Amino acid sequence: MPYVNVKITRDGATEQQKADVIKGMTDVLVKVLGKNPASTFVVIEEVDMEAWGVGGEPVKAIRARAAKKG
């Protein structure tokens, strides 16, 4: 009974995109490990950009800086 926890920033992933991620992750476990899709759990957790950091900075600050440049 696989359990996959996918964490993404809360910045606009659509319901369809989330459904596609759930399907894709399930398909990988079925194809690669032979798991039963009926007992494969995929959970998507959305994290505020202020609570997700990379390289010592919140993602929100990194993206704001990138938006100013581009």
Backbone hydrogen bonds, N-H to C=O, Kabsch-Sander energy under -0.5 kcal/mol:
donor,donor_aa,acceptor,acceptor_aa,energy
4,V,41,F,-2.9
6,V,4,V,-0.6
6,V,43,V,-3.1
7,K,5,N,-0.5
8,I,45,E,-2.5
10,R,47,V,-2.8
11,D,9,T,-1.7
18,K,14,T,-2.3
19,A,15,E,-2.3
20,D,16,Q,-2.4
21,V,17,Q,-2.2
22,I,18,K,-2.5
23,K,19,A,-2.5
24,G,20,D,-2.8
25,M,21,V,-2.9
26,T,22,I,-2.1
27,D,23,K,-2.8
28,V,24,G,-2.1
29,L,25,M,-1.9
30,V,26,T,-2.2
31,K,27,D,-2.9
32,V,28,V,-3.2
33,L,28,V,-0.5
33,L,29,L,-1.3
34,G,30,V,-1.1
35,K,29,L,-1.9
39,S,36,N,-1.5
40,T,37,P,-1.3
41,F,2,P,-2.9
41,F,39,S,-0.6
43,V,4,V,-3.0
45,E,6,V,-3.1
45,E,43,V,-0.6
47,V,8,I,-2.8
47,V,45,E,-0.5
51,A,48,D,-1.8
52,W,49,M,-1.0
54,V,57,E,-2.7
57,E,54,V,-1.4
59,V,49,M,-0.8
59,V,52,W,-3.2
60,K,49,M,-1.0
61,A,58,P,-0.5
62,I,58,P,-1.8
63,R,59,V,-2.9
64,A,60,K,-2.0
65,R,61,A,-2.2
66,A,62,I,-2.1
67,A,63,R,-2.3
68,K,64,A,-1.6
69,K,65,R,-1.3
70,G,66,A,-1.9
